[in-house]
Amino acid sequence: MNEHGGPSTKRPFPLWGSLAIPAGILWGTLLGVVSGMYFGNILIGAAIGAGLGVGIGLALFAAAIVIASANSDV
């Protein structure tokens, strides 16, 4: 409830934080496949890209947790 008596519309966790890991995996894999085609081995490029995407997604997810905890009313 907010100060006017209606339901609160504040979202406790950012949407970009929820999408960070899946988007990191997808974009990392795609960029890895493209770089793998350029360097000659698509599978290794996709694996390295997916690994980097997971790492970047986890970093963004951690940032979203920090922001959500700073914005909480607890």
C-alpha positions, 0 to 999 in steps of 0.5 A: 500500500502506498500513502494514498491507500492504493496498492504500491506499483513499485517493482522491488527487483529491476527487470534488467536484472532478471534478464541479465543471465539469459541475455548474457548467455544468448548474446555471448553465444551469438558473438562467440559463433561469429568470432568462431567463424572468423577465427576458424572454430565455431564450437570453441568460439560459442563455448568461450562466448557463452562463458563470457556471457554468463560471467557478464550476466552474473555481474549485472545480476549482482548489481541488480541485487545491490540496487534492489536491496538499496531501494527496499523499504525494510 
